[in-house]
Amino acid sequence: QVELVESGGGLVQAGGSLRLSCAASGSIFSITAMGWYRQAPGKQRELVAIITSGGITNYADSVKGRFTISRDNAKTVYMQMNSLKPEDTAVYYCNALGATSYWGKGTLVTVSS
């Protein structure tokens, strides 16, 4: 079992920055990749960025050049979000792929225009 706890969400003006963090605990040895998804009101959950245990990253086209995913150990993953836009407003969820897919409870990011 893996538990994920997100932090770092909040309210920011358009053009601003936020840094999300996700701390994993439990059976972290089983994790092969971690990522961030988001779900805006009335929309489906979508992949934002992912990083593998080998450090390979992938981003949604909508955030390329603005968001950066990173990890400092097997337990913590970050996402630096710059040049935020109102359309980035969503609940952001941390995800870990291991024996199964694990999810955090989410953190709200609100970008005002």
KOLKEKOL-792765 format. One line per field, with one value per atom (N, C-alpha, C, CB): residue number from 1; residue in one letter; chain; atom name; x negated, y, z negated. Coordinates in nm, 2 decimals, decimal comma. Glycine has a CB too. Example, Ala and Ser with C-alpha at 12.3 -4.5 7.8 and 13.67 -1.06 7.14 Angstrom:
nr <- 1	1	1	1	2	2	2	2
rest <- a	a	a	a	s	s	s	s
kette <- A	A	A	A	A	A	A	A
atom <- N	CA	C	CB	N	CA	C	CB
x <- -1,32	-1,23	-1,32	-1,13	-1,28	-1,37	-1,29	-1,41
y <- -0,57	-0,45	-0,33	-0,45	-0,22	-0,11	0,00	-0,06
z <- -0,78	-0,78	-0,78	-0,90	-0,71	-0,71	-0,79	-0,57
END
This chain:
nr <- 1	1	1	1	2	2	2	2	3	3	3	3	4	4	4	4	5	5	5	5	6	6	6	6	7	7	7	7	8	8	8	8	9	9	9	9	10	10	10	10	11	11	11	11	12	12	12	12	13	13	13	13	14	14	14	14	15	15	15	15	16	16	16	16	17	17	17	17	18	18	18	18	19	19	19	19	20	20	20	20	21	21	21	21	22	22	22	22	23	23	23	23	24	24	24	24	25	25	25	25	26	26	26	26	27	27	27	27	28	28	28	28	29	29	29	29	30	30	30	30	31	31	31	31	32	32	32	32	33	33	33	33	34	34	34	34	35	35	35	35	36	36	36	36	37	37	37	37	38	38	38	38	39	39	39	39	40	40	40	40	41	41	41	41	42	42	42	42	43	43	43	43	44	44	44	44	45	45	45	45	46	46	46	46	47	47	47	47	48	48	48	48	49	49	49	49	50	50	50	50	51	51	51	51	52	52	52	52	53	53	53	53	54	54	54	54	55	55	55	55	56	56	56	56	57	57	57	57	58	58	58	58	59	59	59	59	60	60	60	60	61	61	61	61	62	62	62	62	63	63	63	63	64	64	64	64	65	65	65	65	66	66	66	66	67	67	67	67	68	68	68	68	69	69	69	69	70	70	70	70	71	71	71	71	72	72	72	72	73	73	73	73	74	74	74	74	75	75	75	75	76	76	76	76	77	77	77	77	78	78	78	78	79	79	79	79	80	80	80	80	81	81	81	81	82	82	82	82	83	83	83	83	84	84	84	84	85	85	85	85	86	86	86	86	87	87	87	87	88	88	88	88	89	89	89	89	90	90	90	90	91	91	91	91	92	92	92	92	93	93	93	93	94	94	94	94	95	95	95	95	96	96	96	96	97	97	97	97	98	98	98	98	99	99	99	99	100	100	100	100	101	101	101	101	102	102	102	102	103	103	103	103	104	104	104	104	105	105	105	105	106	106	106	106	107	107	107	107	108	108	108	108	109	109	109	109	110	110	110	110	111	111	111	111	112	112	112	112	113	113	113	113
rest <- q	q	q	q	v	v	v	v	e	e	e	e	l	l	l	l	v	v	v	v	e	e	e	e	s	s	s	s	g	g	g	g	g	g	g	g	g	g	g	g	l	l	l	l	v	v	v	v	q	q	q	q	a	a	a	a	g	g	g	g	g	g	g	g	s	s	s	s	l	l	l	l	r	r	r	r	l	l	l	l	s	s	s	s	c	c	c	c	a	a	a	a	a	a	a	a	s	s	s	s	g	g	g	g	s	s	s	s	i	i	i	i	f	f	f	f	s	s	s	s	i	i	i	i	t	t	t	t	a	a	a	a	m	m	m	m	g	g	g	g	w	w	w	w	y	y	y	y	r	r	r	r	q	q	q	q	a	a	a	a	p	p	p	p	g	g	g	g	k	k	k	k	q	q	q	q	r	r	r	r	e	e	e	e	l	l	l	l	v	v	v	v	a	a	a	a	i	i	i	i	i	i	i	i	t	t	t	t	s	s	s	s	g	g	g	g	g	g	g	g	i	i	i	i	t	t	t	t	n	n	n	n	y	y	y	y	a	a	a	a	d	d	d	d	s	s	s	s	v	v	v	v	k	k	k	k	g	g	g	g	r	r	r	r	f	f	f	f	t	t	t	t	i	i	i	i	s	s	s	s	r	r	r	r	d	d	d	d	n	n	n	n	a	a	a	a	k	k	k	k	t	t	t	t	v	v	v	v	y	y	y	y	m	m	m	m	q	q	q	q	m	m	m	m	n	n	n	n	s	s	s	s	l	l	l	l	k	k	k	k	p	p	p	p	e	e	e	e	d	d	d	d	t	t	t	t	a	a	a	a	v	v	v	v	y	y	y	y	y	y	y	y	c	c	c	c	n	n	n	n	a	a	a	a	l	l	l	l	g	g	g	g	a	a	a	a	t	t	t	t	s	s	s	s	y	y	y	y	w	w	w	w	g	g	g	g	k	k	k	k	g	g	g	g	t	t	t	t	l	l	l	l	v	v	v	v	t	t	t	t	v	v	v	v	s	s	s	s	s	s	s	s
kette <- A	A	A	A	A	A	A	A	A	A	A	A	A	A	A	A	A	A	A	A	A	A	A	A	A	A	A	A	A	A	A	A	A	A	A	A	A	A	A	A	A	A	A	A	A	A	A	A	A	A	A	A	A	A	A	A	A	A	A	A	A	A	A	A	A	A	A	A	A	A	A	A	A	A	A	A	A	A	A	A	A	A	A	A	A	A	A	A	A	A	A	A	A	A	A	A	A	A	A	A	A	A	A	A	A	A	A	A	A	A	A	A	A	A	A	A	A	A	A	A	A	A	A	A	A	A	A	A	A	A	A	A	A	A	A	A	A	A	A	A	A	A	A	A	A	A	A	A	A	A	A	A	A	A	A	A	A	A	A	A	A	A	A	A	A	A	A	A	A	A	A	A	A	A	A	A	A	A	A	A	A	A	A	A	A	A	A	A	A	A	A	A	A	A	A	A	A	A	A	A	A	A	A	A	A	A	A	A	A	A	A	A	A	A	A	A	A	A	A	A	A	A	A	A	A	A	A	A	A	A	A	A	A	A	A	A	A	A	A	A	A	A	A	A	A	A	A	A	A	A	A	A	A	A	A	A	A	A	A	A	A	A	A	A	A	A	A	A	A	A	A	A	A	A	A	A	A	A	A	A	A	A	A	A	A	A	A	A	A	A	A	A	A	A	A	A	A	A	A	A	A	A	A	A	A	A	A	A	A	A	A	A	A	A	A	A	A	A	A	A	A	A	A	A	A	A	A	A	A	A	A	A	A	A	A	A	A	A	A	A	A	A	A	A	A	A	A	A	A	A	A	A	A	A	A	A	A	A	A	A	A	A	A	A	A	A	A	A	A	A	A	A	A	A	A	A	A	A	A	A	A	A	A	A	A	A	A	A	A	A	A	A	A	A	A	A	A	A	A	A	A	A	A	A	A	A	A	A	A	A	A	A	A	A	A	A	A	A	A	A	A	A	A	A	A	A	A	A	A	A	A	A	A	A	A	A	A	A	A	A	A	A	A	A	A	A	A	A	A	A	A	A
atom <- N	CA	C	CB	N	CA	C	CB	N	CA	C	CB	N	CA	C	CB	N	CA	C	CB	N	CA	C	CB	N	CA	C	CB	N	CA	C	CB	N	CA	C	CB	N	CA	C	CB	N	CA	C	CB	N	CA	C	CB	N	CA	C	CB	N	CA	C	CB	N	CA	C	CB	N	CA	C	CB	N	CA	C	CB	N	CA	C	CB	N	CA	C	CB	N	CA	C	CB	N	CA	C	CB	N	CA	C	CB	N	CA	C	CB	N	CA	C	CB	N	CA	C	CB	N	CA	C	CB	N	CA	C	CB	N	CA	C	CB	N	CA	C	CB	N	CA	C	CB	N	CA	C	CB	N	CA	C	CB	N	CA	C	CB	N	CA	C	CB	N	CA	C	CB	N	CA	C	CB	N	CA	C	CB	N	CA	C	CB	N	CA	C	CB	N	CA	C	CB	N	CA	C	CB	N	CA	C	CB	N	CA	C	CB	N	CA	C	CB	N	CA	C	CB	N	CA	C	CB	N	CA	C	CB	N	CA	C	CB	N	CA	C	CB	N	CA	C	CB	N	CA	C	CB	N	CA	C	CB	N	CA	C	CB	N	CA	C	CB	N	CA	C	CB	N	CA	C	CB	N	CA	C	CB	N	CA	C	CB	N	CA	C	CB	N	CA	C	CB	N	CA	C	CB	N	CA	C	CB	N	CA	C	CB	N	CA	C	CB	N	CA	C	CB	N	CA	C	CB	N	CA	C	CB	N	CA	C	CB	N	CA	C	CB	N	CA	C	CB	N	CA	C	CB	N	CA	C	CB	N	CA	C	CB	N	CA	C	CB	N	CA	C	CB	N	CA	C	CB	N	CA	C	CB	N	CA	C	CB	N	CA	C	CB	N	CA	C	CB	N	CA	C	CB	N	CA	C	CB	N	CA	C	CB	N	CA	C	CB	N	CA	C	CB	N	CA	C	CB	N	CA	C	CB	N	CA	C	CB	N	CA	C	CB	N	CA	C	CB	N	CA	C	CB	N	CA	C	CB	N	CA	C	CB	N	CA	C	CB	N	CA	C	CB	N	CA	C	CB	N	CA	C	CB	N	CA	C	CB	N	CA	C	CB	N	CA	C	CB	N	CA	C	CB	N	CA	C	CB	N	CA	C	CB	N	CA	C	CB	N	CA	C	CB	N	CA	C	CB	N	CA	C	CB	N	CA	C	CB	N	CA	C	CB	N	CA	C	CB	N	CA	C	CB	N	CA	C	CB	N	CA	C	CB
x <- -0,08	0,00	-0,09	0,10	-0,05	-0,12	-0,02	-0,18	-0,07	0,01	-0,06	0,03	0,02	-0,03	0,04	0,00	-0,04	0,01	-0,04	-0,03	0,05	0,01	0,01	0,11	-0,06	-0,06	-0,11	-0,15	-0,08	-0,13	-0,03	-0,23	0,09	0,20	0,23	0,32	0,32	0,36	0,41	0,25	0,43	0,48	0,36	0,59	0,36	0,25	0,31	0,13	0,25	0,29	0,23	0,25	0,30	0,24	0,10	0,33	0,01	-0,13	-0,21	-0,14	-0,15	-0,22	-0,27	-0,14	-0,33	-0,39	-0,34	-0,54	-0,34	-0,32	-0,40	-0,17	-0,43	-0,51	-0,43	-0,65	-0,39	-0,32	-0,42	-0,22	-0,39	-0,47	-0,38	-0,55	-0,44	-0,37	-0,46	-0,32	-0,43	-0,51	-0,45	-0,52	-0,53	-0,48	-0,53	-0,52	-0,45	-0,49	-0,43	-0,44	-0,48	-0,44	-0,53	-0,29	-0,47	-0,55	-0,61	-0,46	-0,69	-0,74	-0,84	-0,82	-0,89	-0,99	-0,92	-1,04	-0,79	-0,71	-0,68	-0,58	-0,71	-0,67	-0,76	-0,67	-0,71	-0,79	-0,77	-0,74	-0,67	-0,65	-0,56	-0,60	-0,58	-0,49	-0,45	-0,55	-0,33	-0,29	-0,18	-0,24	-0,14	-0,03	0,08	-0,09	0,20	0,31	0,39	0,40	0,49	0,57	0,72	0,52	0,81	0,95	1,01	1,02	1,05	1,13	1,28	1,10	1,35	1,50	1,56	1,56	1,64	1,71	1,63	1,77	1,50	1,41	1,35	1,30	1,30	1,24	1,10	1,23	1,06	0,92	0,82	0,90	0,72	0,62	0,48	0,63	0,39	0,25	0,19	0,17	0,11	0,04	-0,11	0,05	-0,17	-0,31	-0,34	-0,40	-0,44	-0,48	-0,63	-0,42	-0,69	-0,83	-0,85	-0,90	-0,94	-0,96	-1,07	-1,00	-1,09	-1,20	-1,33	-1,19	-1,34	-1,47	-1,48	-1,47	-1,39	-1,40	-1,34	-1,54	-1,28	-1,22	-1,09	-1,19	-1,07	-0,95	-0,87	-0,99	-0,74	-0,65	-0,54	-0,58	-0,50	-0,41	-0,29	-0,49	-0,18	-0,07	-0,12	0,06	-0,07	-0,11	-0,07	-0,04	0,04	0,08	-0,01	0,22	-0,10	-0,18	-0,33	-0,16	-0,37	-0,51	-0,57	-0,52	-0,68	-0,75	-0,71	-0,73	-0,61	-0,56	-0,57	-0,42	-0,55	-0,55	-0,68	-0,42	-0,73	-0,85	-0,83	-0,98	-0,83	-0,82	-0,96	-0,73	-0,97	-1,10	-1,08	-1,20	-1,19	-1,18	-1,32	-1,14	-1,32	-1,45	-1,49	-1,45	-1,40	-1,43	-1,31	-1,45	-1,30	-1,19	-1,06	-1,23	-1,07	-0,95	-0,88	-0,99	-0,94	-0,89	-0,90	-0,95	-0,79	-0,79	-0,73	-0,71	-0,78	-0,74	-0,69	-0,86	-0,62	-0,58	-0,59	-0,44	-0,68	-0,70	-0,61	-0,84	-0,51	-0,42	-0,44	-0,27	-0,49	-0,51	-0,42	-0,66	-0,41	-0,32	-0,18	-0,38	-0,13	0,00	0,11	0,04	0,21	0,32	0,45	0,32	0,56	0,69	0,73	0,79	0,70	0,74	0,66	0,72	0,56	0,49	0,56	0,35	0,67	0,75	0,81	0,86	0,78	0,82	0,78	0,77	0,83	0,78	0,67	0,89	0,55	0,44	0,41	0,31	0,40	0,39	0,25	0,50	0,19	0,07	0,10	-0,02	0,02	0,05	-0,08	0,11	-0,08	-0,20	-0,16	-0,25	-0,24	-0,22	-0,31	-0,25	-0,25	-0,33	-0,26	-0,34	-0,23	-0,15	-0,01	-0,14	0,03	0,16	0,14	0,28	0,24	0,24	0,29	0,32	0,21	0,24	0,27	0,13	0,36	0,40	0,39	0,53	0,35	0,37	0,51	0,26	0,54	0,67	0,69	0,70	0,58	0,58	0,56	0,71	0,51	0,49	0,54	0,34	0,62	0,68	0,59	0,81	0,58	0,51	0,61	0,39	0,61	0,70	0,62	0,81	0,64	0,56	0,66	0,48	0,65	0,74	0,69	0,76	0,78	0,74	0,73	0,85
y <- -0,12	0,00	0,12	0,00	0,22	0,35	0,46	0,37	0,55	0,67	0,79	0,69	0,88	1,00	1,13	1,00	1,22	1,35	1,47	1,36	1,54	1,66	1,79	1,68	1,88	2,01	2,12	2,02	2,24	2,35	2,42	2,30	2,38	2,44	2,58	2,36	2,65	2,78	2,87	2,85	3,00	3,10	3,18	3,19	3,20	3,28	3,36	3,19	3,48	3,55	3,50	3,70	3,52	3,48	3,53	3,53	3,45	3,48	3,44	3,63	3,41	3,37	3,23	3,39	3,18	3,05	2,98	3,06	2,85	2,77	2,64	2,73	2,58	2,46	2,36	2,48	2,25	2,14	2,03	2,08	1,97	1,86	1,74	1,90	1,62	1,50	1,41	1,43	1,37	1,28	1,14	1,34	1,05	0,91	0,83	0,84	0,74	0,66	0,52	0,72	0,42	0,29	0,21	0,28	0,13	0,04	0,11	-0,08	0,21	0,30	0,22	0,42	0,11	0,03	-0,02	-0,08	-0,02	-0,08	0,03	-0,14	0,16	0,27	0,27	0,40	0,28	0,29	0,42	0,18	0,50	0,63	0,71	0,63	0,84	0,93	1,04	0,98	1,10	1,20	1,29	1,15	1,39	1,48	1,48	1,63	1,47	1,48	1,60	1,35	1,65	1,76	1,74	1,89	1,79	1,78	1,92	1,67	1,98	2,11	2,08	2,20	2,17	2,15	2,12	2,28	2,01	1,97	1,90	2,08	1,87	1,81	1,68	1,90	1,60	1,47	1,50	1,37	1,41	1,41	1,39	1,31	1,47	1,46	1,46	1,58	1,39	1,39	1,52	1,28	1,57	1,69	1,66	1,78	1,58	1,55	1,42	1,66	1,35	1,22	1,21	1,10	1,14	1,12	0,97	1,22	0,90	0,76	0,75	0,68	0,63	0,61	0,63	0,47	0,62	0,65	0,80	0,57	0,88	1,02	1,07	1,06	0,98	1,02	1,10	0,90	1,21	1,30	1,31	1,43	1,34	1,36	1,46	1,23	1,55	1,66	1,67	1,79	1,72	1,75	1,87	1,78	1,88	1,99	2,12	1,97	2,13	2,25	2,31	2,24	2,23	2,28	2,28	2,20	2,23	2,22	2,36	2,16	2,37	2,50	2,59	2,58	2,55	2,62	2,54	2,67	2,41	2,33	2,24	2,24	2,21	2,12	2,02	2,19	1,89	1,79	1,74	1,67	1,71	1,66	1,57	1,78	1,50	1,42	1,43	1,28	1,43	1,44	1,31	1,55	1,21	1,08	0,99	1,08	0,87	0,78	0,82	0,64	0,92	0,95	1,08	0,95	1,17	1,30	1,35	1,40	1,39	1,45	1,59	1,36	1,68	1,82	1,85	1,91	1,96	2,02	2,17	1,97	2,23	2,38	2,43	2,42	2,51	2,57	2,72	2,54	2,76	2,90	2,95	2,92	3,08	3,14	3,08	3,13	3,07	3,01	3,09	3,00	3,02	3,07	3,04	3,02	3,11	3,08	2,94	3,18	2,89	2,76	2,65	2,74	2,68	2,58	2,56	2,63	2,63	2,61	2,47	2,72	2,40	2,26	2,20	2,17	2,09	2,01	1,92	1,92	1,93	1,86	1,73	1,95	1,62	1,49	1,43	1,39	1,38	1,31	1,16	1,32	1,10	0,96	0,88	0,94	0,76	0,67	0,54	0,65	0,49	0,36	0,26	0,37	0,16	0,05	-0,08	0,07	-0,16	-0,28	-0,24	-0,35	-0,13	-0,07	0,08	-0,11	0,15	0,29	0,36	0,35	0,44	0,51	0,66	0,49	0,71	0,85	0,93	0,86	1,05	1,14	1,20	1,25	1,28	1,34	1,46	1,36	1,52	1,63	1,76	1,64	1,86	2,00	2,10	2,02	2,20	2,29	2,40	2,35	2,42	2,54	2,63	2,49	2,75	2,85	2,97	2,90	2,99	3,10	3,21	3,05	3,32	3,43	3,52	3,52	3,57	3,65	3,80	3,64
z <- 0,00	0,00	0,00	-0,12	0,08	0,09	0,05	0,23	-0,03	-0,07	-0,01	-0,22	0,04	0,11	0,04	0,26	0,01	-0,05	0,03	-0,20	0,09	0,17	0,08	0,28	0,12	0,06	0,16	-0,07	0,13	0,21	0,30	0,30	0,30	0,38	0,31	0,39	0,38	0,33	0,44	0,26	0,40	0,50	0,54	0,43	0,68	0,73	0,85	0,78	0,88	1,00	1,12	0,98	1,23	1,36	1,38	1,48	1,43	1,45	1,33	1,47	1,22	1,10	1,10	0,98	0,99	0,98	0,85	0,98	0,85	0,74	0,75	0,72	0,64	0,63	0,56	0,57	0,62	0,56	0,51	0,65	0,40	0,35	0,32	0,22	0,34	0,31	0,23	0,44	0,11	0,03	0,03	-0,11	0,06	0,06	-0,06	0,19	-0,11	-0,22	-0,20	-0,36	-0,28	-0,26	-0,17	-0,21	-0,08	0,00	0,12	0,05	0,09	0,20	0,29	0,14	0,25	0,33	0,46	0,25	0,46	0,57	0,67	0,52	0,64	0,73	0,85	0,66	0,97	1,10	1,16	1,20	1,13	1,18	1,09	1,33	1,09	1,02	1,11	0,88	1,09	1,17	1,11	1,30	1,19	1,14	1,25	1,13	1,20	1,28	1,23	1,28	1,31	1,26	1,32	1,31	1,24	1,28	1,26	1,21	1,36	1,35	1,34	1,48	1,29	1,28	1,41	1,22	1,41	1,53	1,63	1,59	1,60	1,70	1,64	1,74	1,73	1,69	1,64	1,81	1,55	1,50	1,61	1,39	1,62	1,72	1,67	1,82	1,74	1,71	1,73	1,79	1,63	1,64	1,67	1,52	1,58	1,60	1,52	1,54	1,57	1,51	1,51	1,58	1,41	1,41	1,36	1,31	1,44	1,40	1,30	1,53	1,25	1,15	1,21	1,10	1,35	1,42	1,46	1,54	1,42	1,44	1,58	1,44	1,65	1,78	1,75	1,87	1,82	1,79	1,92	1,74	1,89	2,00	1,95	2,05	2,05	2,01	2,11	2,00	2,05	2,14	2,23	2,06	2,35	2,44	2,38	2,57	2,30	2,25	2,14	2,19	2,09	1,98	2,01	1,85	2,13	2,17	2,17	2,31	2,11	2,11	1,99	2,23	1,92	1,80	1,67	1,82	1,68	1,56	1,57	1,55	1,45	1,44	1,33	1,42	1,36	1,26	1,22	1,31	1,09	1,05	0,92	1,02	0,89	0,77	0,70	0,79	0,57	0,50	0,44	0,39	0,43	0,38	0,42	0,22	0,36	0,40	0,34	0,37	0,25	0,17	0,20	0,03	0,27	0,29	0,44	0,20	0,49	0,62	0,62	0,72	0,70	0,70	0,84	0,66	0,85	0,98	0,96	1,03	1,03	1,03	1,14	1,05	1,11	1,21	1,22	1,17	1,34	1,37	1,48	1,42	1,49	1,59	1,59	1,73	1,47	1,45	1,52	1,30	1,58	1,65	1,58	1,80	1,60	1,54	1,57	1,58	1,69	1,73	1,66	1,88	1,58	1,50	1,37	1,47	1,34	1,22	1,22	1,21	1,11	1,10	0,97	1,22	0,94	0,83	0,89	0,76	0,83	0,87	0,79	0,88	0,85	0,78	0,81	0,82	0,70	0,72	0,75	0,59	0,83	0,87	0,86	1,01	0,81	0,81	0,87	0,67	0,96	1,02	0,96	1,18	0,90	0,84	0,87	0,68	0,76	0,78	0,84	0,65	0,81	0,86	0,87	0,78	0,91	0,92	0,79	1,04	0,73	0,61	0,63	0,50	0,55	0,57	0,43	0,63	0,44	0,32	0,32	0,32	0,22	0,21	0,29	0,06	0,34	0,42	0,35	0,49	0,42	0,37	0,47	0,34	0,43	0,52	0,56	0,45	0,69	0,75	0,82	0,85	0,77	0,83	0,89	0,73	1,02	1,08	1,12	1,21	1,07	1,10	1,21	0,97	1,29	1,40	1,37	1,52
END
